[in-house]
Amino acid sequence: MMNASSSDILIHGGGPVGLACAAWTLQKFPDAKLILIDRNPKEDVDLMAADSRGIALSHGSKLLLDTIHAWPTEYTDIHRVHVSQAGRFGRAVMMREELNQDALGHIIRYRDIHITLRQALRKIQSTSPHFEWQHLSKEDTQVNINAGCIVHAEGGLFKKQDWVESGRDYGQSALVGLVEVENAAPYQAWERFTSEGPLAVLPSHYGPNILNLVWCGSPESSRHRLQLGDDDFLESLQKEFGSRIGCFLKIQDRRLYELGLNYRKEIIKENAVWIGNAAQTLHPVAGQGLNLGLRDAFLLAEKLVGVFSGSTESHTPAAVHNALVSYAASRKADRTTTIGLTDFMARVFTSHLVPVVMARGLALSALQWLPPVKTALARQMMFGRR
C-alpha cells in the first residue's frame, strides 16, 4: 500500500485518456492539487516495444491534442474512405473535400500516442508545483489517497476489464497487423463488411504500400487465420478483400483482440467519475473508442478547473458533485450517439437476414447519393455530438 496523502483531484490511469485529462487540467489551472496514479513504467523506453497497432484518431482529436502539444510526429492522414460490403451491392465514398477539412482522420500507433502524451505532461509538470505523478510498483497494489474528486481512467480491453455492467459480446475477434500491398492509393482507407465482420485496410506512416490491417471475424476463424502461414494468410485475405489495391504481398506482426461493447449506465457517483474505456468500451468498426475517451477527458478537465480554480471554500463535496452532474449531462448526447452508432454498425453489417442485407446495401447507396446525410455522419465521426 502506498503512503496516505491527499489532493483535490485523483486520476487513476496513466493511459492516453488519463494522461490527457491531467494535461488539460494542469494546462488550464497549473496550481491544481492533482495526483496521477500510473501503472506503467516510469521510463518511456520501456514502452517502445508495447502496443504497435494502428489507431484511428479523428481530426477533432488532433485539434484537441494540439492544444497540449501532444500530437505524435509519426502518423499518416486519411483523405478518402471507401465503404462497401463483400459480395453485395452498395458502397459509399467519403472525401475530405466534402467537409472542407485537411483530413478525415489520422492513423497513429497506439504506443506513439501514449509516449507523446507522457512527454507533453512532463513539460506541463515543470510549471505545476502541486502535481504528483506516482508510478505503482508491482508491490503497490492499493492506493490510500483522499481526494475531492476521483477520476477513473483505467479501462483496459474488452474481457480484460475488472467491471462488466451493460453491453454485449459480439462473438468477434480483431486480427490486426501490417500488410504490404502492390498498388495502394496514398491516404486511402478501405472498410469492407464481410459475412463475419468488418475488414479495414488503413494507411500507415511506413509508406503508401504498407497498410494497417484490422480483420474482424469469429474467434474460431480469427485464431485459425492467426496460425496460418504467411502465404496461406495472404491468399485468404486476397479472396475476402478483392483486388482493388492489387496483390497482398507480405504480412507481419499479427495479433488478436476480443471485441465487445461494455458501458456504464451511470458515469458519476458522488465525487467519482469514469471516463474513456473505464466508462465505455466500443467495437472498432468506426474507430471511435479513443476519440470518445479524449472528448471525455477534455470536457471533464474544463469542469474540474471550474470547481478547483476558485477559493478553497468553494471546493465543497456539493460543488464537486454538481460539476460532475453537469459533466455527465454534457456528455450524454455524444456518448449515446457514438455507442449506439458503433453497436448498430457492428451488428447490422454481420446479419445474414435477407431484408437486412438488402437494407444495408440501400443505406450505403443512399449515403453516397445524399450528401447532407453523409456529411452529418462524417462530422459525427470527426467531432462527436455537440
C-alpha positions as CSV (number, residue, x, y, z in Angstrom):
1,M,0.0,0.0,0.0
2,M,1.2,3.5,-0.8
3,N,1.6,6.1,1.8
4,A,-1.6,8.1,2.6
5,S,-1.8,11.5,1.0
6,S,-4.5,13.9,-0.2
7,S,-5.3,16.0,-3.3
8,D,-8.1,17.9,-4.9
9,I,-8.1,15.6,-7.9
10,L,-7.0,12.0,-8.2
11,I,-6.7,10.3,-11.6
12,H,-6.4,6.5,-11.7
13,G,-4.9,5.5,-15.0
14,G,-1.8,6.5,-17.0
15,G,-3.1,5.6,-20.4
16,P,-3.8,8.2,-23.1
17,V,-7.2,9.3,-21.6
18,G,-5.9,9.7,-18.1
19,L,-2.7,11.5,-19.2
20,A,-4.7,13.8,-21.4
21,C,-7.2,14.7,-18.6
22,A,-4.3,15.5,-16.3
23,A,-2.6,17.6,-19.0
24,W,-5.7,19.6,-19.9
25,T,-6.5,20.2,-16.3
26,L,-3.0,21.4,-15.4
27,Q,-2.7,23.5,-18.6
28,K,-5.8,25.4,-17.6
29,F,-5.0,25.5,-13.9
30,P,-1.3,24.9,-13.2
31,D,-1.8,25.2,-9.4
32,A,-4.2,22.3,-9.3
33,K,-3.5,19.7,-6.5
34,L,-3.6,16.7,-8.7
35,I,-2.3,13.2,-8.3
36,L,-2.0,10.8,-11.2
37,I,-1.6,7.1,-10.5
38,D,0.2,5.3,-13.3
39,R,0.7,1.6,-13.5
40,N,3.0,1.9,-16.5
41,P,6.8,2.0,-16.2
42,K,8.3,5.4,-15.4
43,E,10.7,5.4,-18.4
44,D,9.4,5.8,-21.9
45,V,11.9,3.3,-23.3
46,D,10.1,0.5,-21.5
47,L,7.0,1.3,-23.7
48,M,8.8,1.3,-27.1
49,A,8.1,-2.4,-27.6
50,A,4.5,-2.1,-26.4
51,D,1.3,-2.0,-28.4
52,S,2.1,-1.1,-32.0
53,R,-1.4,-1.4,-33.5
54,G,-2.5,1.5,-35.7
55,I,-5.2,3.5,-34.0
56,A,-7.6,5.8,-35.9
57,L,-7.9,9.3,-34.5
58,S,-10.3,11.8,-35.8
59,H,-9.3,15.3,-37.0
60,G,-11.2,16.6,-34.0
61,S,-8.9,14.6,-31.7
62,K,-5.9,16.1,-33.4
63,L,-7.2,19.6,-32.8
64,L,-7.7,18.8,-29.1
65,L,-4.2,17.2,-28.7
66,D,-2.6,20.0,-30.5
67,T,-3.6,22.3,-27.6
68,I,-1.2,20.5,-25.3
69,H,1.4,19.8,-28.0
70,A,0.7,16.1,-27.8
71,W,0.5,15.1,-31.4
72,P,3.0,12.5,-32.5
73,T,5.4,13.2,-35.3
74,E,4.9,9.8,-37.0
75,Y,1.4,9.5,-38.4
76,T,-0.5,9.4,-41.7
77,D,-3.6,11.2,-42.8
78,I,-6.8,9.7,-44.3
79,H,-8.2,11.8,-47.2
80,R,-10.6,9.3,-48.6
81,V,-12.7,6.4,-47.1
82,H,-14.3,3.7,-49.3
83,V,-17.0,1.7,-47.6
84,S,-18.6,-1.5,-49.2
85,Q,-19.9,-4.9,-48.4
86,A,-18.4,-8.1,-49.8
87,G,-20.5,-9.9,-52.4
88,R,-23.4,-7.4,-52.2
89,F,-24.3,-4.1,-53.8
90,G,-24.0,-0.8,-52.1
91,R,-21.0,1.4,-51.5
92,A,-20.1,4.9,-50.2
93,V,-17.1,7.1,-50.6
94,M,-16.2,9.9,-48.2
95,M,-13.6,12.6,-49.1
96,R,-12.0,15.4,-47.1
97,E,-13.0,17.9,-49.8
98,E,-16.7,17.3,-48.9
99,L,-16.1,18.6,-45.4
100,N,-13.6,21.3,-46.3
101,Q,-11.1,19.6,-43.8
102,D,-7.4,18.9,-44.1
103,A,-8.1,15.2,-43.4
104,L,-11.0,12.9,-42.4
105,G,-8.8,11.3,-39.8
106,H,-5.3,10.0,-38.9
107,I,-3.7,6.7,-38.2
108,I,-1.1,6.5,-35.4
109,R,0.5,3.7,-33.5
110,Y,-1.0,3.4,-30.0
111,R,2.4,3.4,-28.3
112,D,3.2,6.7,-30.1
113,I,0.1,8.4,-28.8
114,H,0.9,7.1,-25.3
115,I,4.5,8.2,-25.3
116,T,3.8,11.6,-26.8
117,L,1.2,12.3,-24.1
118,R,3.7,11.3,-21.4
119,Q,6.2,13.7,-22.8
120,A,3.7,16.5,-23.1
121,L,2.6,16.0,-19.5
122,R,6.2,16.2,-18.3
123,K,6.6,19.6,-19.8
124,I,3.4,20.8,-18.2
125,Q,4.6,19.2,-14.9
126,S,7.5,21.6,-14.8
127,T,5.1,24.5,-14.2
128,S,2.7,22.6,-11.9
129,P,4.0,22.8,-8.4
130,H,1.3,20.6,-6.8
131,F,1.2,17.9,-9.3
132,E,2.3,14.4,-8.3
133,W,2.9,11.6,-10.9
134,Q,3.0,8.4,-8.9
135,H,4.2,5.2,-10.6
136,L,3.0,2.0,-8.9
137,S,5.5,-0.8,-8.5
138,K,4.4,-4.4,-8.5
139,E,4.2,-4.4,-4.7
140,D,1.9,-1.3,-4.7
141,T,-1.5,-2.9,-5.2
142,Q,-3.5,-0.5,-3.2
143,V,-3.7,3.3,-3.1
144,N,-4.7,5.3,0.0
145,I,-5.4,8.8,-1.1
146,N,-8.1,11.2,0.0
147,A,-9.3,13.4,-2.9
148,G,-12.1,15.9,-3.6
149,C,-12.7,14.2,-7.0
150,I,-11.7,10.7,-8.1
151,V,-11.4,10.2,-11.9
152,H,-11.3,6.5,-13.1
153,A,-9.5,6.3,-16.4
154,E,-8.2,2.7,-16.1
155,G,-10.2,1.0,-18.8
156,G,-8.4,-1.9,-20.4
157,L,-9.5,-4.0,-23.3
158,F,-12.8,-5.9,-23.6
159,K,-12.8,-9.1,-21.4
160,K,-9.7,-7.9,-19.6
161,Q,-11.6,-5.3,-17.6
162,D,-12.5,-5.6,-13.9
163,W,-16.0,-4.4,-14.5
164,V,-19.0,-5.5,-16.5
165,E,-22.3,-3.6,-16.5
166,S,-24.1,-3.2,-19.8
167,G,-23.3,-4.2,-23.3
168,R,-22.8,-7.3,-25.5
169,D,-20.2,-9.8,-26.6
170,Y,-20.2,-9.6,-30.4
171,G,-18.6,-13.1,-30.7
172,Q,-15.8,-11.5,-32.7
173,S,-12.1,-11.0,-32.5
174,A,-10.0,-8.5,-34.4
175,L,-6.8,-9.7,-36.1
176,V,-4.5,-6.7,-36.6
177,G,-1.2,-6.4,-38.4
178,L,0.8,-4.7,-41.1
179,V,0.3,-5.8,-44.7
180,E,2.3,-4.8,-47.8
181,V,0.3,-4.4,-50.9
182,E,1.1,-3.9,-54.6
183,N,-0.7,-0.7,-55.5
184,A,-2.3,1.3,-52.7
185,A,-3.5,4.8,-53.3
186,P,-2.0,7.2,-50.7
187,Y,-4.2,8.4,-47.8
188,Q,-6.9,5.9,-48.8
189,A,-8.8,3.9,-46.2
190,W,-11.0,0.9,-47.0
191,E,-13.8,-0.5,-44.8
192,R,-15.3,-3.7,-46.3
193,F,-18.1,-5.5,-44.4
194,T,-17.8,-9.3,-44.7
195,S,-20.1,-12.1,-43.5
196,E,-18.2,-12.3,-40.2
197,G,-17.5,-8.6,-39.6
198,P,-15.7,-5.5,-40.9
199,L,-12.4,-5.8,-42.7
200,A,-10.4,-2.5,-42.7
201,V,-7.2,-1.6,-44.6
202,L,-5.8,1.7,-43.4
203,P,-2.8,3.8,-44.3
204,S,0.3,3.9,-42.2
205,H,3.4,6.2,-41.8
206,Y,5.6,3.4,-43.1
207,G,4.8,4.3,-46.7
208,P,2.0,4.1,-49.2
209,N,2.1,0.4,-49.7
210,I,2.5,-0.7,-46.0
211,L,-1.0,-0.6,-44.6
212,N,-2.7,-1.4,-41.2
213,L,-5.0,-4.4,-41.3
214,V,-8.0,-4.9,-39.0
215,W,-9.8,-8.1,-39.9
216,C,-12.8,-8.9,-37.6
217,G,-14.3,-12.3,-37.6
218,S,-15.5,-15.1,-35.3
219,P,-13.0,-16.1,-32.6
220,E,-12.5,-19.5,-34.3
221,S,-11.8,-18.0,-37.7
222,S,-9.6,-15.4,-36.3
223,R,-7.5,-17.9,-34.4
224,H,-7.2,-20.0,-37.5
225,R,-6.0,-17.0,-39.5
226,L,-3.5,-16.2,-36.8
227,Q,-2.0,-19.6,-37.1
228,L,-1.8,-19.8,-40.9
229,G,1.5,-19.5,-42.7
230,D,2.1,-16.1,-44.4
231,D,1.3,-17.3,-47.9
232,D,-2.0,-19.0,-46.9
233,F,-3.0,-16.0,-44.9
234,L,-2.4,-13.6,-47.7
235,E,-4.3,-15.8,-50.1
236,S,-7.3,-15.9,-47.7
237,L,-7.1,-12.1,-47.3
238,Q,-7.0,-11.6,-51.0
239,K,-10.1,-13.7,-51.5
240,E,-12.0,-11.8,-48.9
241,F,-10.9,-8.2,-49.8
242,G,-10.6,-8.5,-53.6
243,S,-8.1,-6.9,-56.0
244,R,-8.9,-3.2,-55.5
245,I,-5.4,-2.5,-54.3
246,G,-3.6,-5.2,-56.2
247,C,-1.9,-8.2,-54.6
248,F,-1.2,-8.6,-50.9
249,L,2.5,-9.3,-50.7
250,K,3.6,-9.6,-47.0
251,I,2.0,-9.7,-43.6
252,Q,3.7,-9.1,-40.2
253,D,3.0,-8.5,-36.6
254,R,-0.3,-10.4,-36.4
255,R,-2.2,-10.0,-33.1
256,L,-5.7,-10.8,-31.8
257,Y,-8.1,-8.8,-29.7
258,E,-11.5,-9.8,-28.5
259,L,-14.3,-7.4,-29.3
260,G,-17.4,-6.3,-27.4
261,L,-19.4,-3.5,-26.0
262,N,-19.2,-2.6,-22.4
263,Y,-20.6,0.6,-20.9
264,R,-21.7,2.1,-17.6
265,K,-25.2,3.4,-17.4
266,E,-24.1,6.0,-14.9
267,I,-20.7,7.6,-15.2
268,I,-20.7,9.5,-12.0
269,K,-21.3,8.6,-8.3
270,E,-20.9,11.1,-5.6
271,N,-17.4,12.5,-6.1
272,A,-16.2,9.9,-8.6
273,V,-16.4,9.9,-12.4
274,W,-15.5,7.3,-15.1
275,I,-14.0,8.3,-18.5
276,G,-12.6,6.6,-21.6
277,N,-12.6,2.8,-21.6
278,A,-13.5,2.9,-17.9
279,A,-16.8,4.3,-19.0
280,Q,-17.3,2.6,-22.3
281,T,-15.5,0.1,-24.5
282,L,-16.6,0.1,-28.1
283,H,-16.3,-2.1,-31.2
284,P,-13.5,-0.7,-33.5
285,V,-15.9,-0.7,-36.5
286,A,-15.9,3.1,-36.7
287,G,-12.7,3.8,-34.9
288,Q,-14.4,5.8,-32.2
289,G,-13.3,4.4,-28.9
290,L,-10.2,6.6,-28.1
291,N,-11.8,9.6,-29.8
292,L,-14.8,9.4,-27.5
293,G,-12.4,9.0,-24.5
294,L,-10.4,12.1,-25.4
295,R,-13.5,14.1,-25.6
296,D,-14.5,12.8,-22.2
297,A,-11.1,13.9,-20.8
298,F,-11.2,17.4,-22.4
299,L,-14.6,18.3,-21.2
300,L,-14.1,16.8,-17.7
301,A,-10.9,18.9,-17.3
302,E,-13.0,22.0,-18.0
303,K,-15.5,21.1,-15.3
304,L,-12.7,20.3,-12.8
305,V,-10.9,23.6,-13.4
306,G,-14.2,25.4,-12.9
307,V,-14.5,23.9,-9.4
308,F,-11.0,23.8,-8.1
309,S,-9.6,27.1,-9.5
310,G,-11.9,29.0,-7.2
311,S,-11.3,29.7,-3.5
312,T,-10.8,26.8,-1.1
313,E,-14.2,27.4,0.4
314,S,-15.8,26.5,-2.9
315,H,-14.2,23.0,-3.1
316,T,-17.2,21.5,-1.2
317,P,-18.5,18.0,-1.9
318,A,-21.7,19.5,-3.2
319,A,-19.8,21.7,-5.6
320,V,-17.8,18.8,-6.9
321,H,-20.9,16.6,-7.3
322,N,-22.8,19.4,-9.1
323,A,-19.9,19.8,-11.5
324,L,-19.9,16.1,-12.2
325,V,-23.6,16.1,-12.8
326,S,-23.1,18.9,-15.3
327,Y,-20.3,16.9,-16.9
328,A,-22.5,13.8,-17.3
329,A,-25.3,15.8,-18.8
330,S,-22.9,17.4,-21.3
331,R,-21.6,14.0,-22.4
332,K,-24.9,12.2,-22.7
333,A,-25.7,13.0,-26.3
334,D,-22.2,12.3,-27.6
335,R,-21.9,9.0,-25.6
336,T,-25.4,7.8,-26.6
337,T,-24.9,8.6,-30.2
338,T,-21.4,7.1,-30.5
339,I,-22.2,4.0,-28.6
340,G,-25.5,3.5,-30.5
341,L,-23.8,4.1,-33.9
342,T,-20.9,1.7,-33.4
343,D,-23.2,-1.0,-31.8
344,F,-25.6,-0.7,-34.7
345,M,-22.9,-1.0,-37.3
346,A,-21.2,-3.9,-35.6
347,R,-24.5,-5.9,-35.6
348,V,-26.2,-4.9,-38.8
349,F,-23.3,-5.5,-41.0
350,T,-22.9,-9.1,-39.9
351,S,-26.5,-10.1,-40.2
352,H,-27.4,-12.7,-42.8
353,L,-31.1,-11.9,-42.9
354,V,-32.1,-11.1,-46.5
355,P,-34.1,-8.0,-45.6
356,V,-31.2,-6.6,-43.5
357,V,-28.7,-7.4,-46.3
358,M,-30.9,-5.5,-48.8
359,A,-31.5,-2.6,-46.4
360,R,-27.8,-2.1,-45.7
361,G,-27.0,-2.1,-49.4
362,L,-29.7,0.5,-50.0
363,A,-28.4,2.5,-47.0
364,L,-24.8,2.6,-48.4
365,S,-26.1,3.7,-51.8
366,A,-28.4,6.3,-50.2
367,L,-25.4,7.6,-48.2
368,Q,-23.5,8.1,-51.3
369,W,-26.3,10.0,-53.1
370,L,-27.4,12.1,-50.1
371,P,-24.5,14.4,-49.4
372,P,-26.1,16.1,-46.3
373,V,-26.6,12.7,-44.6
374,K,-23.0,11.6,-45.5
375,T,-21.6,14.9,-44.2
376,A,-23.6,14.7,-41.0
377,L,-22.2,11.2,-40.4
378,A,-18.7,12.2,-41.2
379,R,-18.8,15.2,-38.8
380,Q,-20.1,12.9,-36.0
381,M,-17.1,10.7,-36.6
382,M,-14.7,13.6,-36.6
383,F,-16.0,15.8,-33.8
384,G,-18.7,13.9,-31.9
385,R,-22.1,15.1,-31.0
386,R,-22.0,18.7,-29.8
